[in-house]
Amino acid sequence: MASQWIDIADSGDRRFTGHLTLPPAGTGPGLVLLQEIWGVNHHIRAVAEQYALAGFVVLAPDVFWRQEHQVDLDYDEPGIARAKELRAGLDDARAGDDACQATRVLRERPEIQGPVAAVGYCLGGQLAYRAAAGQAVDAAVSFYGGGIAANLELAAQVQVPMLFHHAGRDKMIPPEDVDRIRRAFGGHDQAVFCDYPESDHGFSCWGRPAYDQRAAALAHGRSLTFLAGQL
């Protein structure tokens, strides 16, 4: 599969880029893939290939571009420390706007045939939610989206189908927060919630200790089924 970094926006010395991965067929529906706090690293690029093999044209925007270009961190102590620094310095609303901008750029690509969705993990799960609230995408998937419960004023703006994955042992998104998110989407008949009672935050990432193969495979399959039904 072909992949490359492309420009999303240019503000002089601060170029906003994203990692584009094409499916084997070369064209398909679009998918904006929104990263965890470790950047567009080896794991996110591998996830992009997973979705590309399913036929999507995948763009993973460089979320931390205002602080550092093309962050690519490992899941070791230095990587965790740097990831936390970058996360602390991120303006979530501006990052949400960036996700919307990445979606608009992806829609204009000649490889796109069909709608565009957003899929995000952890931090990216919140950004997928923001992209949906910004009416930038046609569907969205959030894997244990950190920060959604603190920004539920945006829920009423989500008018597209949205799938939420939550882990039962997630201390960052405790059951009471999941309940609040469910209630906020109580009137949204296209919001789907999937729970993984025995899993922890980050269960879908094979580079992290919380990785749960069964839950990860199940959630990925559910996400593909959801996207196929919506797109």
Summary of the structure (lengths in Angstrom):
residues: 231
radius of gyration: 16.1
end to end distance: 21.9
largest distance: 47.3
contacts: 823
relative contact order: 0.13
helix: 38%
strand: 25%
